[in-house]
């Protein structure tokens, strides 16, 4: 910053004035030579204008088409919230785990805990998200750093919630009365003028205290609950240092406080750990003689990753591996020696399986905090936060998207130059003009530099002329080069659209009534379709809500499950009889209420599958699927989806791609009512899906089917000779006979249900 009233600019300012003068002079030379304005272009080269404007229009349409066909199919269309916006810090949420040991913990979905009020059979992680806070009236972009406080049979969870208004962390609190299956967001427990996180909550002499991280304030503060859990008052400042992620534990007669101080000179962030000790958690605190205990590499878990705990007489400390991205994973350490003079710890197995579904899993990219506590029953419970994107993901995507848009624009300008829409020659004497009146030019006073600039600009002009002469749009080689450039421009625009509007790349599950759940996939196949099956398992096992894939093996030698690239369990159920009825056989090993019957030759996005699951959870008494049919006429005739679209309605859903209640549907199919229908299915080797529709309609006077429109679906059976429906006309004729038989046995199907009746538009 300079002082006001300076009579003479500095040397750097003088150089800036001269550079500005050079730029103005260059602009004066460029202006008559660059035919860019609409009027001059229209009068001189209307075909060039058409080409340039056409290139811009085509690129824009390409971006819109790519967004509509590809990007939009992967976007998450949950009801809009004030919170849950893209945040450079991530999209953290919180899950819960159980176990007989703190070193052997399983997520809640493996515990088969259900909540009929939200159609969560079973309840799945995450159990608390930004939507939980936002829907309660406290807009949040993410929730993280969870700590439990157990009071009899009630669980309280304190955590950081990133406020969308202040853009800083506050301390929120939620309550569960069913051991963590459901949580009620109670509100904000602590809100200061600075960022708060890591709310370490503990009890001391019948008083409840909270020791949150508030390093922006420059010290470590202790708060006491005056009206638990929402009202707190400042008790005291424990340590006048900006300590990060402070945890304390009582061990061998002392209280030990573990924390990090990144203000130390030469300390790498997330690579430092200090220890303090005291006879009381209220202090005074004394530094350990070996501080800092860690001052090395951020991958070693120096920064705390949650509450320390004691198990079988040994002390354990969770730490954060921050290599690659902040909070990449939790590392568990067993403390071998802790005294005033020494500290030694060794890594041990965390006891929690790493997620394998990548960004489709709620904690697939990173998980950095774990609070483990023992229940009065002797079992252990833990809460963990997780994220599906690395730190800074939204900022990085925005930057890359803008760079690709800029590159696309430059490519379009270059194409315009080649076609003559832009005609630009760099003037070699642009910088020889006087910068000020009656003052010699800066370039003119330096002749050697002036000559170098002239030679450089002349070289540019020669290259420009050579390029235009060689790339002639009227020749085959010229057209080939221009086509290649146009294709590169198209790819660049699509890439830019994907980075800016395509989200974080995850195909997430959809929340319903504040909770998530899981389902079992069932497919029926035989040895001639093994290649379909391997592709099928690899793709769908990555969908977030898929718990297990059951393969109904109807004929031939079954494959070994080790042959499949799957991140969920694959179970092959070998059948003795080759029958289409096997698809709906009652299977007591299925642990979910929802099953997705999906043929192994149908490929669609995980996002569409998750949509269908969300709709089924709204209406678990219906068949919810992706292929609608309208069964009508006298006599009844089987027709394709085009017919249903023409009539703007449907009354049947093909169960080769449909969700249903495994308990109700399978028992109904194998009931005495379905016996004659099953026999006809075996006789015709067809129509098991139509039979299920008739049985559902026969059991209820209410609506029994619902359609979800997939963004796209590929039928891979068209690439194979093994599909029973390959001869479409014969297949339809058999199905028409089935309709006549089933209508006589079970009565007609209901009248049509119109497309587009859902507010979210998923059934259009």
Secondary structure in CASP SS format (residue, H / E / C, confidence):
PFRMAT SS
TARGET T0000
AUTHOR 0000-0000-0000
METHOD secondary structure of the structure
MODEL  1
X C 1.00
X C 1.00
X C 1.00
X C 1.00
X C 1.00
X C 1.00
X C 1.00
X C 1.00
X C 1.00
X C 1.00
X H 1.00
X H 1.00
X H 1.00
X H 1.00
X H 1.00
X H 1.00
X H 1.00
X H 1.00
X H 1.00
X H 1.00
X H 1.00
X H 1.00
X H 1.00
X H 1.00
X H 1.00
X H 1.00
X H 1.00
X H 1.00
X H 1.00
X H 1.00
X H 1.00
X H 1.00
X H 1.00
X C 1.00
X C 1.00
X C 1.00
X C 1.00
X H 1.00
X H 1.00
X H 1.00
X H 1.00
X H 1.00
X H 1.00
X H 1.00
X C 1.00
X H 1.00
X H 1.00
X H 1.00
X H 1.00
X H 1.00
X H 1.00
X H 1.00
X H 1.00
X H 1.00
X H 1.00
X H 1.00
X H 1.00
X H 1.00
X H 1.00
X H 1.00
X H 1.00
X H 1.00
X H 1.00
X H 1.00
X H 1.00
X H 1.00
X H 1.00
X H 1.00
X H 1.00
X H 1.00
X H 1.00
X H 1.00
X H 1.00
X H 1.00
X C 1.00
X C 1.00
X C 1.00
X C 1.00
X C 1.00
X C 1.00
X C 1.00
X C 1.00
X C 1.00
X C 1.00
X C 1.00
X C 1.00
X C 1.00
X C 1.00
X C 1.00
X C 1.00
X C 1.00
X C 1.00
X E 1.00
X E 1.00
X E 1.00
X E 1.00
X E 1.00
X E 1.00
X E 1.00
X E 1.00
X E 1.00
X C 1.00
X C 1.00
X E 1.00
X E 1.00
X E 1.00
X E 1.00
X H 1.00
X H 1.00
X H 1.00
X H 1.00
X C 1.00
X C 1.00
X E 1.00
X E 1.00
X H 1.00
X H 1.00
X H 1.00
X C 1.00
X E 1.00
X E 1.00
X C 1.00
X E 1.00
X E 1.00
X C 1.00
X C 1.00
X C 1.00
X E 1.00
X C 1.00
X H 1.00
X H 1.00
X H 1.00
X H 1.00
X H 1.00
X H 1.00
X C 1.00
X C 1.00
X C 1.00
X C 1.00
X E 1.00
X E 1.00
X E 1.00
X E 1.00
X E 1.00
X E 1.00
X E 1.00
X E 1.00
X E 1.00
X E 1.00
X E 1.00
X E 1.00
X C 1.00
X C 1.00
X E 1.00
X E 1.00
X E 1.00
X E 1.00
X E 1.00
X E 1.00
X E 1.00
X E 1.00
X E 1.00
X E 1.00
X C 1.00
X C 1.00
X C 1.00
X C 1.00
X C 1.00
X E 1.00
X E 1.00
X E 1.00
X E 1.00
X E 1.00
X E 1.00
X E 1.00
X E 1.00
X C 1.00
X C 1.00
X C 1.00
X C 1.00
X C 1.00
X C 1.00
X C 1.00
X E 1.00
X E 1.00
X E 1.00
X E 1.00
X E 1.00
X E 1.00
X E 1.00
X C 1.00
X C 1.00
X C 1.00
X C 1.00
X C 1.00
X C 1.00
X E 1.00
X E 1.00
X E 1.00
X E 1.00
X E 1.00
X E 1.00
X E 1.00
X E 1.00
X C 1.00
X C 1.00
X E 1.00
X E 1.00
X E 1.00
X E 1.00
X E 1.00
X E 1.00
X E 1.00
X C 1.00
X H 1.00
X H 1.00
X H 1.00
X C 1.00
X C 1.00
X E 1.00
X E 1.00
X E 1.00
X E 1.00
X E 1.00
X E 1.00
X E 1.00
X E 1.00
X C 1.00
X C 1.00
X C 1.00
X E 1.00
X E 1.00
X E 1.00
X E 1.00
X E 1.00
X E 1.00
X E 1.00
X E 1.00
X E 1.00
X C 1.00
X C 1.00
X C 1.00
X C 1.00
X E 1.00
X E 1.00
X E 1.00
X E 1.00
X E 1.00
X E 1.00
X E 1.00
X E 1.00
X C 1.00
X C 1.00
X E 1.00
X E 1.00
X E 1.00
X E 1.00
X E 1.00
X E 1.00
X E 1.00
X C 1.00
X C 1.00
X C 1.00
X C 1.00
X C 1.00
X C 1.00
X C 1.00
X C 1.00
X C 1.00
X C 1.00
X C 1.00
X E 1.00
X E 1.00
X E 1.00
X E 1.00
X E 1.00
X E 1.00
X E 1.00
X C 1.00
X C 1.00
X C 1.00
X C 1.00
X C 1.00
X C 1.00
X C 1.00
X E 1.00
X E 1.00
X C 1.00
X C 1.00
X C 1.00
X C 1.00
X C 1.00
X C 1.00
X E 1.00
X E 1.00
X C 1.00
X C 1.00
X H 1.00
X H 1.00
X H 1.00
X C 1.00
X C 1.00
X C 1.00
X E 1.00
X C 1.00
X E 1.00
X C 1.00
X C 1.00
X E 1.00
X E 1.00
X E 1.00
X C 1.00
X C 1.00
X E 1.00
X E 1.00
X E 1.00
X E 1.00
X E 1.00
X E 1.00
X E 1.00
X E 1.00
X C 1.00
X C 1.00
X C 1.00
X C 1.00
X C 1.00
X C 1.00
X C 1.00
X E 1.00
X E 1.00
X E 1.00
X E 1.00
X E 1.00
X E 1.00
X E 1.00
X E 1.00
X E 1.00
X E 1.00
X C 1.00
X C 1.00
X C 1.00
X C 1.00
X E 1.00
X E 1.00
X E 1.00
X E 1.00
X E 1.00
X E 1.00
X C 1.00
X C 1.00
X C 1.00
X C 1.00
X C 1.00
X C 1.00
X C 1.00
X C 1.00
X C 1.00
X H 1.00
X H 1.00
X H 1.00
X C 1.00
X C 1.00
X C 1.00
X C 1.00
X C 1.00
X E 1.00
X E 1.00
X E 1.00
X E 1.00
X E 1.00
X E 1.00
X E 1.00
X E 1.00
X E 1.00
X C 1.00
X C 1.00
X C 1.00
X C 1.00
X C 1.00
X E 1.00
X E 1.00
X E 1.00
X E 1.00
X E 1.00
X E 1.00
X E 1.00
X E 1.00
X C 1.00
X C 1.00
X C 1.00
X C 1.00
X C 1.00
X H 1.00
X H 1.00
X H 1.00
X H 1.00
X H 1.00
X H 1.00
X H 1.00
X H 1.00
X H 1.00
X H 1.00
X H 1.00
X H 1.00
X H 1.00
X H 1.00
X H 1.00
X H 1.00
X H 1.00
X H 1.00
X H 1.00
X H 1.00
X H 1.00
X H 1.00
X H 1.00
X H 1.00
X H 1.00
X H 1.00
X H 1.00
X C 1.00
X C 1.00
X C 1.00
X C 1.00
X C 1.00
X C 1.00
X C 1.00
X C 1.00
X C 1.00
X C 1.00
X H 1.00
X H 1.00
X H 1.00
X C 1.00
X C 1.00
X C 1.00
X E 1.00
X C 1.00
X C 1.00
X E 1.00
X C 1.00
X C 1.00
X C 1.00
X C 1.00
X C 1.00
X C 1.00
X C 1.00
X H 1.00
X H 1.00
X H 1.00
X H 1.00
X H 1.00
X H 1.00
X H 1.00
X H 1.00
X H 1.00
X H 1.00
X H 1.00
X H 1.00
X H 1.00
X H 1.00
X H 1.00
X H 1.00
X H 1.00
X H 1.00
X H 1.00
X H 1.00
X H 1.00
X H 1.00
X H 1.00
X H 1.00
X C 1.00
X C 1.00
X C 1.00
X C 1.00
X C 1.00
X H 1.00
X H 1.00
X H 1.00
X H 1.00
X H 1.00
X H 1.00
X H 1.00
X H 1.00
X H 1.00
X H 1.00
X H 1.00
X H 1.00
X H 1.00
X H 1.00
X H 1.00
X H 1.00
X H 1.00
X H 1.00
X H 1.00
X H 1.00
X H 1.00
X H 1.00
X H 1.00
X H 1.00
X H 1.00
X H 1.00
X C 1.00
X C 1.00
X C 1.00
X C 1.00
X C 1.00
X C 1.00
X C 1.00
X C 1.00
X C 1.00
X C 1.00
X E 1.00
X C 1.00
X C 1.00
X E 1.00
X E 1.00
X E 1.00
X C 1.00
X E 1.00
X E 1.00
X E 1.00
X E 1.00
X E 1.00
X E 1.00
X E 1.00
X C 1.00
X H 1.00
X H 1.00
X H 1.00
X H 1.00
X H 1.00
X H 1.00
X H 1.00
X H 1.00
X H 1.00
X H 1.00
X H 1.00
X H 1.00
X H 1.00
X H 1.00
X C 1.00
X C 1.00
X C 1.00
X C 1.00
X C 1.00
X E 1.00
X E 1.00
X E 1.00
X E 1.00
X E 1.00
X E 1.00
X E 1.00
X E 1.00
X C 1.00
X C 1.00
X C 1.00
X C 1.00
X C 1.00
X C 1.00
X C 1.00
X H 1.00
X H 1.00
X H 1.00
X C 1.00
X C 1.00
X C 1.00
X C 1.00
X C 1.00
X E 1.00
X E 1.00
X E 1.00
X E 1.00
X E 1.00
X E 1.00
X C 1.00
X C 1.00
X C 1.00
X C 1.00
X C 1.00
X H 1.00
X H 1.00
X H 1.00
X H 1.00
X H 1.00
X C 1.00
X C 1.00
X C 1.00
X C 1.00
X C 1.00
X C 1.00
X C 1.00
X C 1.00
X C 1.00
X E 1.00
X E 1.00
X E 1.00
X E 1.00
X E 1.00
X C 1.00
X C 1.00
X C 1.00
X E 1.00
X E 1.00
X E 1.00
X C 1.00
X H 1.00
X H 1.00
X H 1.00
X H 1.00
X H 1.00
X H 1.00
X H 1.00
X H 1.00
X H 1.00
X H 1.00
X H 1.00
X H 1.00
X H 1.00
X C 1.00
X C 1.00
X C 1.00
X C 1.00
X E 1.00
X E 1.00
X E 1.00
X C 1.00
X C 1.00
X E 1.00
X E 1.00
X C 1.00
X C 1.00
X E 1.00
X C 1.00
X C 1.00
X C 1.00
X C 1.00
X E 1.00
X C 1.00
X C 1.00
X C 1.00
X H 1.00
X H 1.00
X H 1.00
X H 1.00
X H 1.00
X H 1.00
X H 1.00
X C 1.00
X C 1.00
X E 1.00
X C 1.00
X E 1.00
X E 1.00
X C 1.00
X C 1.00
X C 1.00
X E 1.00
X E 1.00
X E 1.00
X E 1.00
X E 1.00
X H 1.00
X H 1.00
X H 1.00
X H 1.00
X H 1.00
X H 1.00
X H 1.00
X H 1.00
X C 1.00
X C 1.00
X H 1.00
X H 1.00
X H 1.00
X H 1.00
X H 1.00
X H 1.00
X H 1.00
X H 1.00
X H 1.00
X H 1.00
X H 1.00
X H 1.00
X H 1.00
X C 1.00
X C 1.00
X C 1.00
X H 1.00
X H 1.00
X H 1.00
X H 1.00
X H 1.00
X H 1.00
X H 1.00
X H 1.00
X H 1.00
X H 1.00
X H 1.00
X H 1.00
X C 1.00
X C 1.00
X C 1.00
X C 1.00
X C 1.00
X E 1.00
X E 1.00
X E 1.00
X C 1.00
X C 1.00
X C 1.00
X C 1.00
X C 1.00
X E 1.00
X E 1.00
X E 1.00
X H 1.00
X H 1.00
X H 1.00
X H 1.00
X C 1.00
X C 1.00
X C 1.00
X C 1.00
X C 1.00
X C 1.00
X C 1.00
X C 1.00
X H 1.00
X H 1.00
X H 1.00
X H 1.00
X H 1.00
X H 1.00
X H 1.00
X H 1.00
X H 1.00
X H 1.00
X H 1.00
X H 1.00
X H 1.00
X H 1.00
X H 1.00
X H 1.00
X H 1.00
X H 1.00
X H 1.00
X C 1.00
X C 1.00
X C 1.00
X C 1.00
X C 1.00
X C 1.00
X E 1.00
X C 1.00
X C 1.00
X C 1.00
X C 1.00
X C 1.00
X C 1.00
X C 1.00
X C 1.00
X C 1.00
X C 1.00
X C 1.00
END
